[in-house]
Amino acid sequence: MMGMDTRVVASAVLTLLVCPVVGFAAPVAIDNAAFNDAAGIGAWTRNAADYAGAYGYGSTGSTFTVEYGGKFGYVEPGSAGQTVWLRQVLDGTNPGNDDVEITAGWTYTLDVLVGNPGGGSWPGDESGFKVALEAADGTVLAYADDAGTAAIADKSWAAITVEYTAPQSGSVLGQNLTIRLSGENGGSSPAFEEVELDAVPEPMSLALLAVGGVGLLWKRR
């Protein structure tokens, strides 16, 4: 007959087997995530310095409202319809960001506020946007853009989410996770705010749980 302690362990193991354990979301540090750094754009890089950066204007009324602090990230149409972007490699080389290597089975969730500064609703002549998770070598892992999102009203913001689960094998594993915020369709001028990223470990294997549970039960006998 099992003692009380053994029954408790057995019950816990059964619960784990019936309800697989899912990893807890861990927030990832992103440098200058709200684009309020007074010194510039921080760890963000850009492919056209004259057409991308951090800017602040307006707060109430008919002007474009700045949601968090006094600035937001922006991109504008580059020369000859060039797609302009802001990009941050999460490699830990900047004190403000974490070193995040793409790990098999992990799920990464990126949340960004995307704004329409004006000139009608999206999709349209004013804007088109793309929010993407990439590997450091530029491989696009997952993205959201205006083509798959409801129109963002003039002078307003929308919450955009991108989720990616890393495969069990492939060339992207071990590379640093990268965030890219860009304008699309040539004439786009989107704004970006409050960039957040969570990383969730791969759920525990049921086999490992079972083996561990049996080991606990044996130890209690």
PEWOUR-V118648 format. One record per residue. N is the residue number from 1. SS is DSSP state (@ for helix, = for strand, . for the rest). OMEGA is omega in whole degrees, -180 to 180 (999 if undefined). NEAR is the number of other C-alpha atoms within 12 Angstrom. Layout:
N,SS,OMEGA,NEAR + N,SS,OMEGA,NEAR
//
This chain:
1,.,-178,7 + 2,.,175,14 + 3,.,-178,12 + 4,@,-178,13 + 5,@,-179,17 + 6,@,178,21 + 7,@,179,19 + 8,@,179,17 + 9,@,-180,25 + 10,@,179,26 + 11,@,180,19 + 12,@,179,23 + 13,@,179,27 + 14,@,179,21 + 15,@,-180,17 + 16,@,180,24 + 17,@,180,22 + 18,@,-177,13 + 19,.,-178,15 + 20,.,-180,20 + 21,.,178,21 + 22,.,-178,17 + 23,.,179,18 + 24,.,179,16 + 25,=,178,18 + 26,=,179,18 + 27,=,-180,21 + 28,=,179,29 + 29,.,177,28 + 30,.,-178,37 + 31,.,177,33 + 32,.,-174,35 + 33,.,179,36 + 34,.,177,36 + 35,.,-179,36 + 36,.,-180,27 + 37,.,-178,24 + 38,.,-176,17 + 39,.,-179,12 + 40,.,-175,22 + 41,.,175,29 + 42,.,-176,28 + 43,.,176,30 + 44,.,172,36 + 45,=,-179,29 + 46,=,-178,31 + 47,.,178,25 + 48,.,-173,22 + 49,.,-179,21 + 50,.,-173,16 + 51,.,-179,29 + 52,=,179,35 + 53,=,178,40 + 54,=,-175,36 + 55,=,178,31 + 56,.,173,27 + 57,.,175,23 + 58,.,175,18 + 59,.,-177,18 + 60,.,173,12 + 61,.,-174,11 + 62,.,-179,13 + 63,.,-180,17 + 64,.,-176,27 + 65,.,174,27 + 66,.,-171,34 + 67,.,-175,30 + 68,.,180,23 + 69,.,-173,23 + 70,.,-176,21 + 71,.,171,30 + 72,=,175,42 + 73,=,179,49 + 74,=,167,42 + 75,=,178,44 + 76,.,178,41 + 77,.,177,31 + 78,.,179,25 + 79,@,179,15 + 80,@,177,11 + 81,@,180,16 + 82,.,174,22 + 83,.,-175,31 + 84,.,-177,36 + 85,=,166,38 + 86,=,-172,41 + 87,=,176,40 + 88,=,176,41 + 89,=,-178,36 + 90,.,-176,33 + 91,=,176,28 + 92,.,-179,21 + 93,.,175,18 + 94,.,-178,18 + 95,.,-176,15 + 96,.,180,22 + 97,.,-179,28 + 98,.,173,26 + 99,=,-176,26 + 100,.,175,33 + 101,=,-179,26 + 102,.,-173,36 + 103,.,-178,28 + 104,.,176,24 + 105,.,-180,23 + 106,.,177,31 + 107,=,-178,33 + 108,=,-178,40 + 109,=,-179,33 + 110,=,176,39 + 111,=,-178,33 + 112,=,169,40 + 113,=,178,34 + 114,=,-175,44 + 115,=,174,43 + 116,=,-176,42 + 117,.,-179,37 + 118,.,177,26 + 119,.,178,24 + 120,.,-179,21 + 121,.,-180,27 + 122,.,-11,36 + 123,.,-178,30 + 124,.,-177,26 + 125,.,-176,23 + 126,.,-170,32 + 127,.,178,39 + 128,.,-176,41 + 129,=,173,47 + 130,=,176,42 + 131,=,-171,44 + 132,=,165,37 + 133,=,-178,42 + 134,=,165,36 + 135,=,-177,32 + 136,.,-180,27 + 137,.,178,18 + 138,.,177,21 + 139,.,180,21 + 140,=,-178,21 + 141,=,180,34 + 142,=,-179,27 + 143,=,170,31 + 144,=,179,32 + 145,=,-175,33 + 146,@,-179,31 + 147,@,-179,19 + 148,@,-175,18 + 149,.,176,23 + 150,.,-179,18 + 151,.,176,26 + 152,.,-174,33 + 153,.,178,24 + 154,.,178,27 + 155,.,178,32 + 156,=,-175,31 + 157,=,174,30 + 158,=,178,30 + 159,=,-179,27 + 160,=,-179,32 + 161,=,176,28 + 162,=,-179,33 + 163,=,-179,27 + 164,=,173,32 + 165,=,-176,29 + 166,.,179,31 + 167,.,180,19 + 168,.,178,16 + 169,.,178,14 + 170,.,-174,16 + 171,.,-178,19 + 172,.,-178,26 + 173,.,-178,25 + 174,.,175,22 + 175,.,178,25 + 176,=,177,29 + 177,=,-174,45 + 178,=,178,42 + 179,=,176,48 + 180,=,178,41 + 181,=,-174,48 + 182,=,169,45 + 183,=,180,46 + 184,.,173,32 + 185,.,173,28 + 186,.,-173,25 + 187,.,-173,28 + 188,.,179,39 + 189,.,-179,43 + 190,=,175,56 + 191,=,-178,50 + 192,=,-179,48 + 193,=,168,38 + 194,=,179,32 + 195,=,-178,40 + 196,=,-179,31 + 197,=,174,34 + 198,=,176,29 + 199,=,-178,32 + 200,=,179,29 + 201,.,177,24 + 202,.,177,24 + 203,.,179,22 + 204,.,177,22 + 205,.,178,19 + 206,@,180,21 + 207,@,179,16 + 208,@,178,17 + 209,@,-178,24 + 210,@,179,23 + 211,@,179,18 + 212,@,180,22 + 213,@,178,26 + 214,@,179,22 + 215,@,179,17 + 216,@,180,21 + 217,@,-180,24 + 218,@,-179,16 + 219,@,-177,12 + 220,@,-177,17 + 221,.,999,16
//
